[in-house]
Amino acid sequence: MSPHSMESQHQPLLDRSGPLVGFVDYRGRPVHHSSSGGWTSGLFLLGLEVASRVAYYGVSANLITYLTGPLMLSNAAAAAAANAWSGCASMLPLVGASLADSWLGRYRAIALATLLYILGYGMLALSAVLPPLQPSQCDSRSMNISYCGATSFQLAFFFTSLYLVAFAQGFEKPCGLAFGADQFDQNDPKECASRSSFFNWWYFAMSIGATVAVIVLSYIQDNIGWGLGFETPSIIMILALIIFLLGTSTYRFYVMGKNSSFGRLGRTLATMARTSLRISTMRSKAEEKDAESQHAKTHTISEIEEARSILRLFPIWATSLVYGVSFAQLMTFFTKQTQTLDRHLTSSILVPSAALLSFGTISIILFIPLYDRIIVPVVCKISKTSSGITMLQRVGTGIAVSLLTMVVAALVEMKRLKTAQEYGLVDQPDATIPMSLWWVVPQYVLIGIADVFTVVGLQEFFYDQMPDSMRSLGLALYLSILGIGAFVSSILISCIDKITSSNGETWFSNNLNRAHLDYFYWLLAGLTAFELMLFIYFSRGYVYKKKVNAL
């Protein structure tokens, strides 16, 4: 259970003996607190999250290595492709959430996502195993190298498989967490505190899965084969589907309204825009009152307030985007940077470069219990709020830590380039730089700590501040921050590569010893600092939907 004992004392006592309003069981019958939901249901969904993250990160963590290895793409092209895919995987939840909240329902959306995962990972395994789908390798003895690498058909099959996984994430990511949070009654003080804790433990479960993936699956891919490395996620998702279905009888199902919440929202926003335009062109008070009266007749006050509450989220969403750009480097240039270092733990044990992502996820695993069990109760006594610090304070703290991450990454890269020069390795791209892998560990640890604050804070903020009927959309909005951040990263890389390559020295050279990732990290640090100032400005003026002190 949650350690948060300091719940609001202003709430009336809740009658826990009656049925829950707005929720039913899988057969459409009324549900009660004692026989449904809570941590019993939450544990099934946490198990699903562990399994799905093992599978997802088992592909995404080492994707840059596959793209530059078997598919033989350049560093810049591979990073752009990986960021574009990651961006789609984080943007598609907007579509998945819309369909789930207005038509499918969260339970069916999760089941559909699991089936798509199984299909996508299975196709990826086939692309790495079947000879007709495998790229041809270059032969240095051949005079004709025009057929080296993947054909258009092979690339099409591979990326189709990859984007099936992205579509699956579009349903699973927003709906899995929203469905999990639905298992806790926000009107019950005890369950409300548990729900806040559930967001922490959801990210803890995600980090467990990611850690297993980057340690185990990256080792399989690098040392046994990509076929088994891609097939294992498919098998894992079959097990995940079984786990999810086993909990069906315990789940609480949110009762969707007859009218689409998204259609209603769209109509309300359109009418608000037309009314504002009419008022801005009117001269008399009487005309203004008439326009507002017509607006009120068309839409209820609750619909108008619902639309306004969503619009108020936009400044927070927009001023969090650069965090997504920094986060995108974790599985692209951080990994490529690590590949050049001495990754030997012993003379016979070589750590896969993607496995260093585990330092980030392990820092999350260690820090979340510390935050949830020790830091929050202490800060609760000071701030007089059940969560310790407000949601936006938590997000702002994470953005500040991500700024520190980019500064550290830039300094480490400067050290790496200097070492390459000192040892005469600048023109030897395949040479190992005599620097220990431990040099890059701090940046992985820092980005993990930043995630605990920013990502978990954004999850809870966008779920809590959205109307009840659109909470999957709220979580999709949080994911879109990471998605657009990945897209922006991809565009930045492409533009910078085009500009700098015209001068003969691209920042993203295939020979990283002649590249300038340090310049790129400094640029991201500057953008993050600017973002942080804007975020603090807008957060101070934000009024929470519920009685929580603002930043």
Salt bridges, closest charged atoms under 4 A:
ASP25 OD2 - ARG29 NE 2.82
GLU49 OE2 - ARG53 NE 3.72
GLU49 OE2 - LYS173 NZ 3.89
ASP101 OD1 - ARG106 NE 3.18
ASP139 OD1 - ARG141 NE 3.29
GLU172 OE1 - ARG53 NH2 3.03
ASP182 OD2 - ARG106 NH1 2.33
ASP185 OD2 - HIS33 NE2 2.98
ASP188 OD2 - ARG16 NH1 2.34
GLU191 OE1 - ARG252 NH1 2.92
GLU303 OE1 - HIS299 ND1 3.25
GLU305 OE2 - ARG308 NH1 3.37
GLU306 OE2 - ARG264 NH2 3.23
ASP342 OD1 - HIS344 ND1 3.15
ASP372 OD1 - HIS4 NE2 3.75
GLU413 OE2 - ARG416 NH2 2.82
ASP427 OD1 - ARG514 NE 2.64
ASP464 OD1 - ARG195 NH2 2.99
ASP464 OD1 - LYS546 NZ 3.52
ASP468 OD1 - ARG471 NH2 3.12
ASP518 OD1 - HIS516 ND1 3.34
